[in-house]
Amino acid sequence: MSDPTSNITVLGAGAWGTTLAWMLASSGHAVRLWCLEPDLAEEIRTTRRNGRYRPEIELPDNLRVHTDLATALVGAETVVIAPPSRFARGVLEQARPHLVGRPLLISASKGLEESTGLRMSQVIRQVLPEDLPLAALSGPNLSREIALGTPAVSVAASPDEEIAARAQRILTTPLFRVYRNCDIIGIELCGALKNVIAIGAGVSEGLGFGANAKGALVTRGLAEMTRLGLCLGAQPATFWGAAGVGDLVATSISHDSRNWNVGWRLAHGETWEEINRGSISVAEGVYTAQAAQRLGNEHGIALPITDAICQVLFEGVPAQCAVESLMTRPEKAEENWGLDR
């Protein structure tokens, strides 16, 4: 069971960060939520709701919101890192001078750093002291469903099983079951790469395709994720678990998924620039697609779905044309889920 006296700081007051802060505070932890926007922080203080990102949740009194990182991090025994991946490095650099002692770090951001292709734990290790205990959290965790009180599972991963177990104990609730895993590389790559495939799922449905196309996309997407993951040091079994196929399926079928919605809108003729201008939330798959494409090129790994998504997002290729290119690629044998890459 989790320790009800733990002092926890959550960095990032978006939909996922707010949901995690609410969940942890509801379990009895003393939670500080760091929020970048002063107006949003004031709204949360006065209404006990984050109307911008997670209006379904009424935030308990043991959750305090701060805009000052020094105040937010005072006495933190656990720090949950939940900003969008493209902003994580900047937030961590600002937080570094205010970290005291050896708090447990839990990375909850699902993405690859756009400019470097690094996983979030790699970014954290570059910016924060390397001796701090670190775990990554990933799984089929659509924040709106969790906010509505429906059951969900997740995976806490660290090469050190005791660190993974600590994160597991802190995060587990009666409706949020957390497993542990030592494959942090695979867990983070699953959480990042499934967002790219979810954009493709939105495109597929937006073009009016049916279950056959969705099934093909999910299975070929999983193969693509596994190929790249094995090349980068992940374990193949991870891609068959909750953080792999579980999260991939959830994100590819849910209309609550920001990434699915980007794909849907692309299929209906909007450009990424138009979608981005009107959005208050970050679709991680857009930036991860570019990072993953570069990694695939660097390592000689074929990522045809990722390449097609990048063409639609950044090169102006119509979604229907990208699908036709995928379907008319040269014939090949179905690989053994990347094991024979």
N, C-alpha and C positions, 0 to 999 in steps of 0.2 A: 504493500500500500504506500501511497505517497505521504510525505511528511507535511502535515498541515501548518507547520510553523516556518516553512521555507519562504525566503524572500526572493522573489523572481522579478526580473525586469524583462519586458518584451520590447524589442526595438522594431518599430513600424506599426502604425495604426491603420493600415489598409484592411481589407476584408479578412485576410488570413491572420494577420497579427492581432486584430481585434477579437476574432473568434478564439484564438489560443489564449489570449489574456482573460477573456470571459470564462473559458473552460477551466483554466487554472485557478482563477479567483473563486469560482463556484465550488472548487474542490477544497477550499479553505486556505489556500496560499495567500500571502500578502503580495500583491502584484502591482508593479509600476509599469505603466504603458507609456513609452516615449512616442510623441507625435510631432512631426515636423511642422505642421500648419497651426499657428496660434489660434486661428478662428475655429478650427475643428476641435482643438483641445478644449477651448472654452465651451463649445457646444456639448462636448462629452461631459464636462464637469457639471453643467447646469441642467442638462436633460437626462443624463445617464444613458445616452444612446449615441452611437456613431451613425448619424443619419446619412452621411455621404457614402459609406461603404458597407455597413452592416446594420441597417435600421431594425432588424427583427429582434435584436438582443437588447435586453435591459441589463446594464452593467451593475454588478453588486458594489456595495460600499467599500469593500476591501480592495477594490481596484482604483488606483489613483493615476491620473494622467498628467504628464509633464512634457514641457517643450525643451527643458534644459537637461542635457545629457548628464551633467555632473550630478544633479539632483536625482535623476531617474536611476542612476547606477549606484547610489550610496547603499552599502550593505548588501548588494546583490550576491546571493549564493548561486543562482542560476541566471544566465542571460540567454534568452531566446531571440535569435537573429532572424527577423522576418521582413525586411524591406525587399522590394523587387531586386533581382540579381544585378541589374545594370546600375543600381544606386548603392549596392552593399559596400563596396570598397570605400566610398566616401563617408558613409555612416560609420564604418568601423574605424577609419582614421580619426574621426572626431571623437569616437568613444574611447579610443586607446588610452589617453591620459587619465581617464576617470575610472579605469578598472583597478580594483584593489583586491589583493589576495589571489585566490585561485578559483574563481567561479567556474561552474560547469557551463560550457557553451553548447547550445543546441541550435544548429543551423536548420531553419525551416523554410528557406528560400528555395524555390524549384526552378533552377535555370543555370545556364553557363554564362560566364562573364563575356559580354559581347565582344570586347576588344582583344581578349586573350584566349578565350575558349576554356578558361579554368573553371573547375567545379568550385562551389561556394566554400567547401572546407579548405581548398587550396588557397583561395583568396584570404580566408580567415587566418591561415597559417602564415601568409606573407605579411599581414598587417599587425596581428596581435601576437603576444608572447607565445612561443611555440610549446611551452610546457603546460599550457592550460588544457584541462580535459575537454574533449570535443566530441560531439555526436551529431549526426545528421538525421533529420526526420523526413520521411516521405511515405506516400501511400495514397489510396483513393480517398482524398480528403477534400471534397467540394465543401467550401466553408459554409455556404448557405444551408446545406443539409444538416451539417453539424449544429449550426445555430438554431435550427428548428427541432433539435433534440432527437434526430434519427441515429441509429447505431452506425459506427464506422470503425475501421481498423487502420493502423499505421505501423510503420517500422522505424525503430531507432537503431542507427548503425554506428559502430565505431570499431576500429581494429582491436581495441581493448574491450573485452566482453564486459568487464565490470563497469566501465564508463557507459556502455550501451545499456546495461541493466539499471544504472542510476537514472538515466534519461527515461527509461521505460517506467520506472516506479513513479517518477515525478509526473509524467504525462497521462498515465492510465486513469481512466474514470469508468464508471459502470456502463457508459455508452460509447467510450473511446478506448478500444482495446489495442494495446501497443505490443508488438513483437520486437525482438531484438535480433540483430544480424551483425556479423563482423565485416561484411563487404561494403564499406562506405563508398567505394568507387562505384560499384554497381547500383547501390541505392540512389546515389545522387544523379547518376546518368539516367536511370529510369525516370526519376522525377522531372528531369529536364527534357529528355528527348520525347517523352510521350506527349508533351505539349505541341510539338511539331506535327506529330501524326494526328492530333486532335484538330488542328487547323484543316488538315486534309479531310477529316471526317465531316467537318462543317461544309467544306466545298462539295463533297460527295452528296450530302443531303440537300444542299442548296441547289444543286444541279438536277435534283429529282431522282437520283439513283436510289436503288433499293437495298435490301438486306444482303444480296450477293456482293454488291460493291463494298458495303460496309465490312462484311466478313473478310473480304480479300484485303481491304486496306489495313484492318487491324492485324491480321496475320502477317502480311508482308511488312507492315510497320514494325511489328515485334521482331521479325528477322533482321530488319535494318538496325534497330536499336541494339540487338544482341551482337551483330557483327562489329559495330563500332565499339561497344562496351568491352568485348573480349580483347580487342586490339589495345584498349587503354588500361587493361588490367583487371576488369571486373570478372566475377564468377558467373558462369552461365545459369546456374540455378536461380540466381537473384531475379532474372528476367521472367521467371515463371511464378514468382511470388506476388504478394500483395502490392509491393511497390512497383512491380513490373507489369505483368498482364492485368492485375487488378486495377491499377491506376490508369493504365492505357484504355481499358474497356470503359471505366467510369467517365473519363474525360472525353472519350470519343462518342459517347451516347447522350451525355447530359447537355441540355440546352442552357444550363446554368454556367457552363464552362466558358470563360472569356475567350479561350483559344478556338473553341468550336464556333462561337459567334463571329469571330474574325473570318473564319473560313466560309461561313454562311453568307456573310456580306460580300466577300470577294466573289463568290459564285453569282451573286446578284448584280455584279458590275461595278461595285465600289472599289476604289483604289485603297491601298494601305494608308496613304496620306489622308484621304478623306475619313477613313475609319478612325485613325489616330487623333485627328483634330477634335472629334466629338466624344472622345473617351476620357473618363477620369481614372480608369483602372489600367494596369499594365498587363498585356497579353504576353507572357514570358516566351511563348513559342516563337514569336516573331524574331526576337533577338537571338534566341537559342538556335534557330534555323541557320542563321548566318554563321554562328560559331561552329555548329556541327558540320556545316558544309566545308568550312576551312579545315577542320580536323580530318574529315574524310579525305579531302584532297591531299593533305599532308601525309597521311598514312596509307594512301592508295586503297581506301575502302569505298565500295560502291554504295551510295545513298540516294537511289533514284527518287524516292518520295520526297526526301528533304530537298533535293535539287529542284524538283518540280514546284514545291511550295515557294522556294526562293525565287524562281522565275515569275511566279504569279505576283508575289509580294513586291519584288524590287525591279523586275525587268519589263513589266507591263504585258506579260504573256497572258492571254485570256485563259480562264480556268479550264474551259472545255478543250482548248488546244493542249494544255499541259496534261490533261487526262489522256488524250489521244496519243501523245508522245510516250507516256508510261505504258499504255496498252500495246504499242507496236514496237517495243524494244525487242532485240534479238531473243530467240527462244533459249532457254537454259533449264538445267535441272533444278529442282527445288532443293536448296541446301539444307543441311541438318541443323537448322536454327543457328547458323553462324559457326558451328563447331568446325566446319571444314573450310573456313574462310580462305 
